[in-house]
Amino acid sequence: MFFKKKQTHPIRSPDIKSEITSNKTHFGLLKTRTSVLEKISNLFKKNVETENLWSELEQILIESDMGVRLSCEVLENLRKNIKITISKDEILKNLEKEILKNFLQVPRNLNACDTPPSIILVLGVNGVGKTLTTGKLAYRLKNEGKKVILAAGDTFRAAAIEQLGIFSKKIDIDIIKHSHGADPAAVCYDAIEAAQARGADFLLIDTAGRSHVDKSLMESLKKIKRVIDNRLPGALKEVFLVLDATTGQNALSQAKVFADSLGVTGIVLTKLDGTAKGGIIVAIEQEIKVPIKFVGTGESLENFEVFDPNVFVESLFEE
């Protein structure tokens, strides 16, 4: 597991390899990896003609949810680099290089204020795992030795307030909440007051599920952001959009709308343990230019890891 009790881990960029376990499937990529590798291996077993080989490789990438445009671009560059013989090992090695080029070369650690509290807003549509993600992030930060406060900003769903309350007790951190149906912006205001008064390092704000096409609900999120900016300018350091990896290209369309409207700073991709279409990870970063910072690979609070593109691609093609 990523965390062990009574141990602390400094927040840092995932390029530090000591953070990576020897198990390269730690992103929950077994389904994706097996699917892609088996299909590529079968191509070479069939001894298909060269032109058919490229066509079928393109189809494999598209089916992994990398998208048509990106799949074509990756293979076009791949064909330029492979000019003599074509072997499975050569294809896999060069695929790794071409796919990695589409990831942003940016730090993926948490942004934090020099003078706390740092505020993290957690967004997403219904059912993607926002509240669980908020709990996982709180658990991670608590194990880093940080003082964390939770804000139950999803006042539309009583179960979300209750679930976040359970996490606060389990992790042993404070939670600010109002009654079901209260104004989420009011919850955020009170939470900021509490975070300042209690000397919190981080304030994590859970929000209600918003459809990316529902303008009124999106305006409600903008109101929350205004309250934060007016009450504590500069404290909102991260706006995390939570996406469900199993929804494939639909996750990409959600990401585009949220990123354009709400200034998303990072993506948290959930349910990677339940999808065979890991290519959506590449498509998201390439299309919206917002880094994937964390991935969720299970229901436990420990199933939450910093995303490392290098390890992801290695896991995708390692036999």
C-alpha positions as semicolon CSV with decimal commas, in nm:
position;residue;x (nm);y (nm);z (nm)
1;M;0,000;0,000;0,000
2;F;0,110;0,356;-0,062
3;F;0,072;0,463;0,300
4;K;0,162;0,294;0,625
5;K;0,045;0,408;0,963
6;K;0,270;0,635;1,166
7;Q;0,490;0,714;0,868
8;T;0,515;1,045;0,688
9;H;0,599;1,112;0,326
10;P;0,692;1,458;0,200
11;I;0,483;1,596;-0,083
12;R;0,702;1,585;-0,390
13;S;0,710;1,540;-0,761
14;P;0,665;1,180;-0,881
15;D;0,993;1,187;-1,069
16;I;1,150;1,068;-0,743
17;K;1,160;0,695;-0,810
18;S;1,164;0,595;-0,443
19;E;0,794;0,679;-0,447
20;I;0,731;0,412;-0,708
21;T;0,685;0,055;-0,597
22;S;0,843;-0,235;-0,783
23;N;0,496;-0,343;-0,893
24;K;0,454;-0,159;-1,223
25;T;0,079;-0,231;-1,228
26;H;0,025;-0,007;-0,924
27;F;-0,196;0,222;-1,132
28;G;-0,445;-0,062;-1,171
29;L;-0,354;-0,097;-1,538
30;L;-0,361;-0,475;-1,562
31;K;-0,666;-0,481;-1,790
32;T;-0,529;-0,212;-2,020
33;R;-0,181;-0,360;-2,030
34;T;-0,302;-0,711;-2,103
35;S;-0,543;-0,589;-2,368
36;V;-0,287;-0,379;-2,559
37;L;-0,003;-0,629;-2,530
38;E;-0,213;-0,927;-2,633
39;K;-0,345;-0,748;-2,940
40;I;0,000;-0,632;-3,050
41;S;0,149;-0,977;-2,986
42;N;-0,126;-1,139;-3,191
43;L;-0,047;-0,910;-3,484
44;F;0,305;-1,046;-3,505
45;K;0,189;-1,403;-3,457
46;K;-0,036;-1,361;-3,760
47;N;0,253;-1,226;-3,970
48;V;0,031;-0,959;-4,123
49;E;0,156;-0,746;-4,411
50;T;0,325;-0,419;-4,323
51;E;0,043;-0,187;-4,429
52;N;-0,216;-0,398;-4,253
53;L;0,005;-0,399;-3,945
54;W;-0,002;-0,020;-3,919
55;S;-0,376;-0,015;-3,975
56;E;-0,438;-0,269;-3,702
57;L;-0,202;-0,092;-3,462
58;E;-0,403;0,224;-3,517
59;Q;-0,721;0,038;-3,431
60;I;-0,567;-0,098;-3,110
61;L;-0,476;0,252;-2,993
62;I;-0,819;0,391;-3,082
63;E;-0,989;0,110;-2,891
64;S;-0,775;0,196;-2,587
65;D;-0,957;0,535;-2,591
66;M;-0,658;0,735;-2,705
67;G;-0,878;0,896;-2,969
68;V;-0,859;0,891;-3,350
69;R;-0,653;1,206;-3,401
70;L;-0,397;1,126;-3,134
71;S;-0,368;0,760;-3,239
72;C;-0,300;0,863;-3,599
73;E;-0,044;1,122;-3,490
74;V;0,144;0,873;-3,269
75;L;0,160;0,613;-3,544
76;E;0,258;0,865;-3,809
77;N;0,560;0,963;-3,598
78;L;0,629;0,598;-3,525
79;R;0,646;0,511;-3,894
80;K;0,901;0,786;-3,951
81;N;1,127;0,640;-3,682
82;I;1,104;0,277;-3,796
83;K;1,257;0,252;-4,141
84;I;1,426;-0,089;-4,170
85;T;1,282;-0,385;-3,983
86;I;0,960;-0,400;-3,789
87;S;0,960;-0,619;-3,480
88;K;0,728;-0,632;-3,182
89;D;1,003;-0,513;-2,944
90;E;1,083;-0,222;-3,176
91;I;0,717;-0,125;-3,200
92;L;0,670;-0,134;-2,823
93;K;0,989;0,060;-2,750
94;N;0,902;0,334;-2,996
95;L;0,538;0,345;-2,891
96;E;0,652;0,426;-2,538
97;K;0,860;0,717;-2,665
98;E;0,585;0,857;-2,889
99;I;0,315;0,834;-2,623
100;L;0,535;0,996;-2,358
101;K;0,580;1,299;-2,586
102;N;0,211;1,379;-2,536
103;F;0,236;1,422;-2,160
104;L;0,298;1,763;-2,009
105;Q;0,648;1,803;-1,873
106;V;0,538;1,970;-1,549
107;P;0,570;1,909;-1,173
108;R;0,279;1,705;-1,041
109;N;0,313;1,780;-0,672
110;L;0,052;1,981;-0,483
111;N;0,069;2,358;-0,502
112;A;0,064;2,518;-0,158
113;C;0,071;2,866;-0,009
114;D;0,380;2,999;0,164
115;T;0,140;3,124;0,430
116;P;-0,133;2,864;0,495
117;P;-0,408;2,770;0,467
118;S;-0,394;2,639;0,112
119;I;-0,736;2,568;-0,034
120;I;-0,816;2,279;-0,268
121;L;-1,152;2,271;-0,445
122;V;-1,272;1,931;-0,568
123;L;-1,509;1,928;-0,869
124;G;-1,673;1,679;-1,102
125;V;-1,998;1,531;-1,228
126;N;-2,216;1,294;-1,025
127;G;-2,076;0,952;-0,949
128;V;-1,708;1,005;-1,033
129;G;-1,591;0,973;-0,672
130;K;-1,538;1,334;-0,560
131;T;-1,614;1,276;-0,192
132;L;-1,399;0,964;-0,176
133;T;-1,120;1,150;-0,355
134;T;-1,147;1,434;-0,101
135;G;-1,115;1,179;0,180
136;K;-0,815;1,012;0,014
137;L;-0,636;1,342;-0,033
138;A;-0,705;1,435;0,330
139;Y;-0,567;1,099;0,440
140;R;-0,254;1,152;0,232
141;L;-0,194;1,500;0,370
142;K;-0,256;1,389;0,729
143;N;0,009;1,120;0,680
144;E;0,239;1,393;0,550
145;G;0,208;1,558;0,888
146;K;-0,021;1,836;0,764
147;K;-0,313;1,984;0,956
148;V;-0,621;1,940;0,736
149;I;-0,980;2,061;0,758
150;L;-1,263;1,927;0,542
151;A;-1,556;2,135;0,413
152;A;-1,877;1,952;0,319
153;G;-1,968;2,172;0,024
154;D;-2,196;1,911;-0,130
155;T;-2,510;2,019;0,055
156;F;-2,740;1,881;-0,214
157;R;-2,668;1,522;-0,118
158;A;-2,712;1,430;0,247
159;A;-2,513;1,112;0,193
160;A;-2,209;1,316;0,087
161;I;-2,213;1,513;0,413
162;E;-2,244;1,188;0,606
163;Q;-1,966;1,018;0,407
164;L;-1,726;1,309;0,456
165;G;-1,812;1,304;0,827
166;I;-1,714;0,937;0,844
167;F;-1,381;1,017;0,677
168;S;-1,315;1,302;0,922
169;K;-1,360;1,065;1,217
170;K;-1,155;0,788;1,060
171;I;-0,867;1,022;0,972
172;D;-0,915;1,226;1,291
173;I;-0,946;1,570;1,132
174;D;-1,201;1,852;1,165
175;I;-1,495;1,898;0,931
176;I;-1,708;2,207;0,869
177;K;-2,063;2,126;0,759
178;H;-2,410;2,275;0,745
179;S;-2,745;2,104;0,714
180;H;-2,867;1,935;0,399
181;G;-2,981;2,197;0,146
182;A;-2,773;2,482;0,287
183;D;-2,587;2,732;0,067
184;P;-2,253;2,570;-0,033
185;A;-2,088;2,913;-0,050
186;A;-2,183;2,973;0,315
187;V;-2,022;2,643;0,412
188;C;-1,704;2,750;0,232
189;Y;-1,703;3,088;0,408
190;D;-1,730;2,926;0,751
191;A;-1,468;2,668;0,657
192;I;-1,219;2,940;0,563
193;E;-1,281;3,111;0,899
194;A;-1,219;2,780;1,078
195;A;-0,907;2,699;0,875
196;Q;-0,753;3,035;0,967
197;A;-0,853;3,020;1,332
198;R;-0,728;2,663;1,379
199;G;-0,401;2,703;1,192
200;A;-0,478;2,452;0,916
201;D;-0,226;2,384;0,643
202;F;-0,493;2,269;0,395
203;L;-0,866;2,321;0,354
204;L;-1,024;2,063;0,123
205;I;-1,367;2,154;-0,015
206;D;-1,593;1,881;-0,150
207;T;-1,862;2,003;-0,393
208;A;-2,185;1,868;-0,534
209;G;-2,189;1,679;-0,863
210;R;-2,240;1,912;-1,156
211;S;-2,331;1,821;-1,508
212;H;-2,081;1,994;-1,733
213;V;-2,372;2,113;-1,950
214;D;-2,582;2,256;-1,663
215;K;-2,509;2,629;-1,667
216;S;-2,687;2,713;-1,339
217;L;-2,492;2,454;-1,145
218;M;-2,167;2,566;-1,304
219;E;-2,249;2,922;-1,192
220;S;-2,287;2,790;-0,836
221;L;-1,929;2,664;-0,850
222;K;-1,811;3,000;-0,977
223;K;-1,983;3,161;-0,679
224;I;-1,787;2,934;-0,444
225;K;-1,466;3,038;-0,615
226;R;-1,558;3,406;-0,576
227;V;-1,624;3,359;-0,204
228;I;-1,283;3,198;-0,162
229;D;-1,103;3,465;-0,364
230;N;-1,278;3,750;-0,180
231;R;-1,234;3,606;0,168
232;L;-0,878;3,479;0,130
233;P;-0,712;3,605;-0,191
234;G;-0,444;3,375;-0,329
235;A;-0,531;3,082;-0,102
236;L;-0,706;2,874;-0,371
237;K;-0,403;2,680;-0,490
238;E;-0,566;2,383;-0,663
239;V;-0,891;2,321;-0,848
240;F;-0,905;1,946;-0,894
241;L;-1,139;1,793;-1,150
242;V;-1,225;1,432;-1,070
243;L;-1,287;1,212;-1,374
244;D;-1,402;0,851;-1,398
245;A;-1,156;0,659;-1,619
246;T;-1,421;0,403;-1,714
247;T;-1,623;0,666;-1,903
248;G;-1,355;0,701;-2,172
249;Q;-1,407;0,979;-2,423
250;N;-1,696;1,121;-2,221
251;A;-1,445;1,205;-1,948
252;L;-1,253;1,406;-2,206
253;S;-1,557;1,612;-2,300
254;Q;-1,627;1,683;-1,931
255;A;-1,267;1,789;-1,878
256;K;-1,280;2,039;-2,163
257;V;-1,589;2,219;-2,029
258;F;-1,472;2,231;-1,666
259;A;-1,122;2,343;-1,764
260;D;-1,257;2,625;-1,981
261;S;-1,508;2,747;-1,721
262;L;-1,341;2,701;-1,384
263;G;-0,964;2,720;-1,422
264;V;-0,888;2,358;-1,341
265;T;-0,528;2,311;-1,222
266;G;-0,515;1,933;-1,203
267;I;-0,698;1,611;-1,285
268;V;-0,766;1,323;-1,047
269;L;-0,850;1,010;-1,242
270;T;-1,053;0,750;-1,052
271;K;-1,145;0,384;-1,109
272;L;-0,830;0,298;-1,302
273;D;-0,864;-0,049;-1,150
274;G;-1,184;-0,102;-1,347
275;T;-1,101;0,006;-1,703
276;A;-0,932;-0,155;-1,999
277;K;-0,904;0,181;-2,176
278;G;-0,605;0,355;-2,021
279;G;-0,543;0,549;-2,342
280;I;-0,785;0,815;-2,218
281;I;-0,508;0,928;-1,981
282;V;-0,294;1,030;-2,278
283;A;-0,585;1,195;-2,457
284;I;-0,686;1,406;-2,156
285;E;-0,345;1,564;-2,108
286;Q;-0,282;1,611;-2,480
287;E;-0,620;1,775;-2,544
288;I;-0,678;2,003;-2,244
289;K;-0,318;2,073;-2,133
290;V;-0,396;2,017;-1,764
291;P;-0,180;1,765;-1,576
292;I;-0,314;1,448;-1,420
293;K;-0,183;1,480;-1,065
294;F;-0,333;1,181;-0,885
295;V;-0,498;0,849;-0,967
296;G;-0,741;0,642;-0,762
297;T;-0,719;0,265;-0,798
298;G;-0,963;0,132;-0,539
299;E;-1,212;0,210;-0,263
300;S;-0,969;0,229;0,031
301;L;-0,821;0,559;0,145
302;E;-0,475;0,419;0,069
303;N;-0,559;0,360;-0,299
304;F;-0,442;0,703;-0,411
305;E;-0,114;0,779;-0,586
306;V;0,079;1,055;-0,757
307;F;0,061;1,004;-1,132
308;D;0,393;0,943;-1,307
309;P;0,372;0,937;-1,691
310;N;0,695;0,740;-1,723
311;V;0,577;0,460;-1,497
312;F;0,234;0,467;-1,662
313;V;0,375;0,410;-2,010
314;E;0,622;0,151;-1,888
315;S;0,337;-0,032;-1,718
316;L;0,128;-0,012;-2,032
317;F;0,377;-0,197;-2,250
318;E;0,588;-0,405;-2,011
319;E;0,544;-0,778;-2,059
